[in-house]
Amino acid sequence: MTKAAELAKMGEVLTNSQIGGRRNVFYNGGMQIFQRSTSTTGIGGSTGYFTADRIRFKPNSTAGRLTSTQDSSAPSGFSNSLKLDCTTADTSIGAGEYFFISQKIEGQDLQQFAKGTSDAKPFTVSFYVKGNASATYTCELYDEDNTRQISKTFSVTTGWTRVELLFPADTTGAFDDDNASSMTFAIWLHAGTNYTSGTLNSSSWAGATTANRVSSSNTSFFDSTDRTFFLTGLQLETAALPTPFEHRSFGEELALCQRYCIDLNPASGGQSTAPYIMSGMVYQSTLVIANVSLPHEMRVAPTLILTGDAGNFSVVEVTSTRACTGFGINGMTNSGGGINWTCGGGGMTGGNAALVFVETNLRCIMDSEL
């Protein structure tokens, strides 16, 4: 593209208020928020959110395993990155194997792309990457509402590189205007021939064909325990050219992430050092109901996840401390509700105040992820 054309495109971006307003559709692109854990080992056996907020790990049938951490290595202007470190290699790749990291996006957050209309806008993705060695991976946008997708490859070197990928507009298939997942952004790090044996669908959106989703030149992240992958500066915007990363304050980013995950007990320790994570009332001799008022409205009524088991939490009633034996949601909505904590042995008096605290370095997570 000539310099004149670049300037013309930048003028178009300015006209559409892309620089002046909120631009980045992704949450936690600067890899600042790690509510669940700043380091998790053995990832690769199950799907889930384990470290960086809004980053979903999706494996299938691979024997490969990795450690995910928040890392201080980052390009200029950033302080954090997501680091993946292969700990168990998988060099015998079955046809149906895969592993990718992703961010799923609500349909109501994608309406500005006008997908499925004559005014459809392009999808511009940018991010910074590096690794221990040169590699090629595949970036995919997958329309879950209409089963359409498009993919492009990108390269990784041993130094920080900004990847800029322009995905064209799609006049077919509108995104639903709701709080369900309408599009998945994915970085494919490992894939078998079921996904790589076709022709990569890279020029325009099309109905999803499994064999066309990943490049045949895709590097396997699990080819060696030396393999690493670093990611930060993740941005998705409606622009004809990628713009500089939109830095939001830590508080803003945390609030955005808390739509999907709230850590009710970010501190840790024993009774003498840990804060009480919630207060409640004894309902009957073995049951305490604790009230939870969430700091932000979540996407949907959350589920309760303990990074441990009930026995690592205790109830204090007057001067007595009892170990919890079970827990469960009680009338929880997306803005708050109750949590039941049961204690074995009985002996508590209905109507008494009670406090629930954590005994060890564990977390009490409210989860409403896509």
Phi and psi in degrees as a GROMACS rama.xvg file:
@    title "Ramachandran Plot"
@    xaxis  label "Phi"
@    yaxis  label "Psi"
@TYPE xy
-71.1796  163.65  THR-2
-63.0462  -38.8118  LYS-3
-61.6265  -41.2505  ALA-4
-66.21  -39.1456  ALA-5
-62.5801  -42.1132  GLU-6
-65.1288  -38.7426  LEU-7
-63.1811  -42.4216  ALA-8
-65.4269  -39.8986  LYS-9
-64.0587  -36.6192  MET-10
-61.3454  -37.9573  GLY-11
-63.9698  -40.5928  GLU-12
-61.3727  -45.3352  VAL-13
-62.4396  -41.3425  LEU-14
-61.3386  -36.8651  THR-15
-84.7965  8.804  ASN-16
62.8721  28.9543  SER-17
-71.9338  -33.1723  GLN-18
-81.5059  -35.0693  ILE-19
-75.4134  -29.4084  GLY-20
-105.211  -175.667  GLY-21
-64.9402  128.182  ARG-22
-114.588  -37.3293  ARG-23
-84.306  117.391  ASN-24
-76.5803  -30.0013  VAL-25
-70.1736  150.388  PHE-26
-104.382  145.231  TYR-27
61.5766  33.7625  ASN-28
-62.6423  -29.38  GLY-29
-85.5021  6.98345  GLY-30
53.5999  45.3324  MET-31
-91.1686  -31.105  GLN-32
-102.615  120.136  ILE-33
-133.389  72.1413  PHE-34
-68.742  -36.6268  GLN-35
-75.2431  -46.4336  ARG-36
-173.08  144.528  SER-37
-88.9903  -3.66582  THR-38
-159.503  125.253  SER-39
-135.909  132.118  THR-40
-101.303  166.158  THR-41
69.997  20.4167  GLY-42
-72.8638  137.188  ILE-43
142.693  -12.5588  GLY-44
-97.3479  -16.3103  GLY-45
-150.181  158.341  SER-46
-82.6721  142.47  THR-47
167.105  -179.881  GLY-48
-107.431  116.366  TYR-49
-118.275  -31.2188  PHE-50
-131.332  -94.9651  THR-51
-61.2622  132.496  ALA-52
-58.1985  139.812  ASP-53
73.6891  1.62156  ARG-54
-102.188  115.959  ILE-55
-102.53  134.334  ARG-56
-100.761  127.701  PHE-57
-130.355  98.5107  LYS-58
-101.742  161.437  PRO-59
-147.847  111.839  ASN-60
66.0164  5.23749  SER-61
-82.7371  146.945  THR-62
-88.2492  -7.57245  ALA-63
-66.6563  145.982  GLY-64
-136.971  153.21  ARG-65
-144.033  163.248  LEU-66
-108.761  132.093  THR-67
-112.258  130.424  SER-68
-140.073  159.212  THR-69
-85.1936  127.703  GLN-70
-120.765  150.334  ASP-71
-86.3571  -8.92009  SER-72
-69.6929  128.146  SER-73
-163.023  155.707  ALA-74
-69.8619  168.042  PRO-75
-56.1701  133.279  SER-76
95.0804  -5.16656  GLY-77
-125.62  157.652  PHE-78
-120.371  -12.0208  SER-79
-138.574  155.497  ASN-80
-147.523  162.937  SER-81
-92.5565  123.891  LEU-82
-110.376  129.534  LYS-83
-111.75  132.387  LEU-84
-130.113  115.167  ASP-85
-66.2936  125.843  CYS-86
-112.103  -22.7674  THR-87
-133.956  119.999  THR-88
-79.0133  158.184  ALA-89
-142.239  91.545  ASP-90
-97.3961  -3.15197  THR-91
-107.712  92.21  SER-92
-90.8453  113.937  ILE-93
-70.7314  155.897  GLY-94
-57.7615  -35.1489  ALA-95
-95.6982  5.13795  GLY-96
-73.8937  150.6  GLU-97
-164.25  164.07  TYR-98
-152.767  124.848  PHE-99
-142.62  157.935  PHE-100
-106.982  150.773  ILE-101
-153.609  167.576  SER-102
-132.669  125.661  GLN-103
-96.1192  139.638  LYS-104
-124.026  134.472  ILE-105
-65.0406  145.264  GLU-106
-60.1085  -37.5065  GLY-107
-69.289  -13.887  GLN-108
-92.9529  2.66088  ASP-109
-117.682  5.37282  LEU-110
-63.7182  -26.5577  GLN-111
-65.8295  -15.8577  GLN-112
-79.1478  -11.4097  PHE-113
49.5823  33.8292  ALA-114
-61.2341  140.706  LYS-115
85.5462  7.73231  GLY-116
-125.372  170.529  THR-117
-71.293  -13.4121  SER-118
-99.7471  18.0402  ASP-119
-54.7431  142.17  ALA-120
-107.774  154.471  LYS-121
-72.4532  161.573  PRO-122
-109.477  114.17  PHE-123
-108.529  121.564  THR-124
-114.011  135.601  VAL-125
-141.9  150.348  SER-126
-167.808  165.22  PHE-127
-107.466  138.478  TYR-128
-140.332  157.873  VAL-129
-158.489  167.789  LYS-130
-151.881  -173.062  GLY-131
-81.4907  -17.1811  ASN-132
-157.981  168.976  ALA-133
-62.6688  143.9  SER-134
-157.851  160.714  ALA-135
-126.81  127.14  THR-136
-127.229  170.379  TYR-137
-115.901  131.482  THR-138
-104.616  129.89  CYS-139
-127.313  140.708  GLU-140
-108.458  125.327  LEU-141
-123.054  116.379  TYR-142
-82.0554  104.858  ASP-143
-75.1279  -26.4302  GLU-144
-72.1009  -30.9622  ASP-145
-124.477  7.48183  ASN-146
52.0114  53.0792  THR-147
-125.662  154.962  ARG-148
-156.102  167.893  GLN-149
-154.019  145.173  ILE-150
-135.704  150.988  SER-151
-142.783  149.283  LYS-152
-90.9144  159.49  THR-153
-147.48  159.63  PHE-154
-107.382  149.055  SER-155
-120.963  137.029  VAL-156
-122.905  -172.181  THR-157
-83.9109  -6.02436  THR-158
-114.629  160.485  GLY-159
-64.4128  128.586  TRP-160
-131.074  136.944  THR-161
-89.2292  120.823  ARG-162
-91.017  131.749  VAL-163
-128.4  117.017  GLU-164
-125.611  125.013  LEU-165
-103.72  116.735  LEU-166
-102.243  128.183  PHE-167
-66.6135  162.631  PRO-168
-63.8067  156.496  ALA-169
-128.477  113.688  ASP-170
-85.9222  3.16362  THR-171
-111.482  129.261  THR-172
81.5103  97.5772  GLY-173
-77.6096  150.256  ALA-174
-76.6645  141.455  PHE-175
-65.5142  142.688  ASP-176
-95.3489  76.6489  ASP-177
-152.501  -173.039  ASP-178
-98.1982  16.5907  ASN-179
-91.22  166.671  ALA-180
-73.3905  121.2  SER-181
-106.584  -29.3523  SER-182
-143.215  141.34  MET-183
-113.447  125.835  THR-184
-92.9577  128.549  PHE-185
-135.554  143.83  ALA-186
-114.012  111.771  ILE-187
-83.3604  120.268  TRP-188
-108.032  -6.35166  LEU-189
-167.182  129.754  HIS-190
-157.845  140.153  ALA-191
-87.424  179.12  GLY-192
-66.1587  -20.3073  THR-193
-58.2331  -26.4982  ASN-194
-107.606  -13.9839  TYR-195
-116.173  -4.39867  THR-196
-82.7662  -9.99581  SER-197
-94.2804  -154.478  GLY-198
-104.718  122.771  THR-199
-55.1539  127.368  LEU-200
-83.7477  89.6244  ASN-201
-117.217  -12.5522  SER-202
-95.1245  -31.3935  SER-203
-154.269  159.508  SER-204
-64.9532  144.424  TRP-205
-152.943  165.471  ALA-206
-57.151  137.426  GLY-207
-65.302  123.761  ALA-208
-118.155  119.244  THR-209
-51.211  -45.8628  THR-210
-68.2169  -14.8822  ALA-211
-102.201  9.56299  ASN-212
-84.6578  -28.4791  ARG-213
-129.128  142.323  VAL-214
-66.9628  143.048  SER-215
-67.489  -16.8141  SER-216
-93.0623  7.83321  SER-217
-60.7357  128.664  ASN-218
-72.0712  145.795  THR-219
-91.04  118.969  SER-220
-60.8782  -26.7937  PHE-221
-91.0866  19.1692  PHE-222
-75.6076  -14.7255  ASP-223
-162.303  147.966  SER-224
-75.0799  -1.17621  THR-225
-83.3242  -13.394  ASP-226
-71.9023  132.114  ARG-227
-130.895  160.173  THR-228
-148.106  125.949  PHE-229
-116.168  141.621  PHE-230
-142.384  136.063  LEU-231
-161.781  176.556  THR-232
64.1508  35.7341  GLY-233
-77.0281  124.516  LEU-234
-142.792  137.762  GLN-235
-127.921  129.515  LEU-236
-149.234  162.253  GLU-237
-94.6671  89.6911  THR-238
-150.733  148.347  ALA-239
-75.2838  -22.439  ALA-240
-133.403  147.005  LEU-241
-66.497  138.396  PRO-242
-104.673  166.672  THR-243
-56.7243  151.91  PRO-244
-58.6105  135.454  PHE-245
-84.9824  102.888  GLU-246
-81.2971  124.139  HIS-247
-108.497  157.582  ARG-248
-66.1491  158.977  SER-249
-58.2856  -41.5066  PHE-250
-63.0908  -41.1802  GLY-251
-62.5835  -45.837  GLU-252
-65.2269  -41.3135  GLU-253
-61.4471  -44.1134  LEU-254
-62.416  -39.4908  ALA-255
-64.1686  -43.2492  LEU-256
-67.6746  -28.862  CYS-257
-73.1132  -4.24612  GLN-258
-65.3568  -24.8023  ARG-259
-115.017  -24.6114  TYR-260
-153.308  127.956  CYS-261
-127.693  122.128  ILE-262
-88.8196  108.906  ASP-263
-75.7689  -13.8349  LEU-264
-137.211  67.2322  ASN-265
-67.5529  -20.7624  PRO-266
-86.9203  173.429  ALA-267
-151.104  169.659  SER-268
129.999  -173.856  GLY-269
-86.1428  -174.054  GLY-270
-59.4381  -33.2891  GLN-271
-77.1613  -18.4929  SER-272
-120.641  -24.9098  THR-273
-83.5491  144.43  ALA-274
-73.046  149.477  PRO-275
-66.073  130.943  TYR-276
-85.1072  -19.6556  ILE-277
-167.476  154.08  MET-278
-112.334  157.008  SER-279
-160.31  -161.378  GLY-280
-137.668  141.835  MET-281
-70.7398  122.364  VAL-282
-92.6665  -38.673  TYR-283
-153.266  -179.637  GLN-284
-60.0842  -23.8066  SER-285
-119.338  9.93252  THR-286
-136.216  128.972  LEU-287
-114.751  133.605  VAL-288
-107.763  117.049  ILE-289
-101.517  135.371  ALA-290
-89.8006  135.231  ASN-291
-123.725  120.454  VAL-292
-107.067  111.55  SER-293
-75.0967  141.438  LEU-294
-69.4015  -21.8065  PRO-295
-141.822  146.884  HIS-296
-66.4838  129.483  GLU-297
-90.9911  170.453  MET-298
-60.0776  -47.6321  ARG-299
-141.699  173.498  VAL-300
-56.3892  124.485  ALA-301
-81.1671  163.292  PRO-302
-99.3366  159.172  THR-303
-101.491  126.766  LEU-304
-124.77  123.951  ILE-305
-102.391  132.436  LEU-306
-84.9115  67.4921  THR-307
155.41  -152.451  GLY-308
-127.069  173.98  ASP-309
-58.0613  -32.8001  ALA-310
-64.3826  -13.3804  GLY-311
-85.6345  -1.21025  ASN-312
-114.762  147.436  PHE-313
-130.338  156.391  SER-314
-114.48  131.984  VAL-315
-107.985  119.901  VAL-316
-121.301  113.627  GLU-317
56.8764  -107.88  VAL-318
-110.276  3.45783  THR-319
-100.882  138  SER-320
-114.354  128.392  THR-321
-128.279  139.334  ARG-322
-73.9047  139.722  ALA-323
-75.1404  147.95  CYS-324
-118.394  -8.06063  THR-325
-169.945  167.077  GLY-326
-154.082  163.389  PHE-327
-177.382  158.624  GLY-328
-73.5536  143.383  ILE-329
-134.164  99.1989  ASN-330
64.0919  34.9102  GLY-331
-76.0121  134.614  MET-332
-115.686  -176.38  THR-333
-76.4543  0.633606  ASN-334
-119.266  -6.25502  SER-335
150.966  -177.925  GLY-336
160.82  -150.442  GLY-337
-118.814  156.095  GLY-338
-126.674  127.409  ILE-339
-86.2904  130.653  ASN-340
-121.49  118.901  TRP-341
-100.463  148.176  THR-342
-131.805  134.569  CYS-343
-74.5883  157.851  GLY-344
90.4858  -18.0837  GLY-345
67.9977  -161.743  GLY-346
96.9964  -8.95947  GLY-347
-81.2158  154.02  MET-348
-106.101  121.354  THR-349
-54.7891  136.644  GLY-350
95.6477  -17.2147  GLY-351
-71.16  150.09  ASN-352
-73.3148  151.205  ALA-353
-144.396  152.732  ALA-354
-126.52  138.818  LEU-355
-108.385  130.279  VAL-356
-136.263  161.209  PHE-357
-94.897  139.125  VAL-358
-89.3525  -33.5157  GLU-359
-129.246  -176.451  THR-360
-75.1399  73.632  ASN-361
-127.147  170.561  LEU-362
-131.653  151.164  ARG-363
-115.021  105.12  CYS-364
-107.397  131.611  ILE-365
-97.6461  122.684  MET-366
-122.636  126.088  ASP-367
-135.748  38.7073  SER-368
-65.6966  156.51  GLU-369
